[in-house]
Amino acid sequence: MKHSMKNKLIMAAASAGLILSAAAPSALAASALVENAKDNCIVGEQADGYLGVVDGASASPQLQREIRDINQQRKTAYANLAKRNGVTIEVTAALTAEKLMNQATSGQCVRKQSGEWIKI
């Protein structure tokens, strides 16, 4: 990998950490409905940086709307960070996803890059 690209990825990784703390708190903030769904393994963090409905789970229309809204806010935050750091939205989202998935608590589900949902 070229040195400048490696530096951009490192900067994007550092910036992805900012998403978790200050850059876009509303993009990561979840309502009680979403948090409850995460705790019950209905909704989980995915390797692409977005929330998803766990395979086989049923999400109410209200929950689906909230997931869609959160994911749209995340996409906007990722785009802003990606532009600032000269990397793609996908790189920024994936770096943030890694942090979000590592923060999942016992009983929550996450979707690995392979597409497999696992319960923490």
DAVENVEN-V884444 format. One line per field, one symbol per residue. ss: DSSP state (a for helix, b for strand, c for the rest). psi: psi as a letter, one per 30 degrees, with the letter a starting at -180 (. if undefined). A space follows every 10 residues. Layout:
ss->???
psi->???
This chain:
ss->ccaaaaaaaa aaaaaaaaaa aaacaaaacc caaaaaaaac ccbbbbcccc bbbccccccc aaaaaaaaaa aaaaaaaaaa aaaaacccaa aaaaaaaaaa aaccccccbb bcccccbbbc
psi->kkeeeeeeee eeeeeeeeef efeiefffkk leeeeeeefg heklklfggl llkkkflkkl eeeeeeeeee eeeeeeeeee eeeeghllee eeeeeeeeee effklkflkl jlfffkkkk.
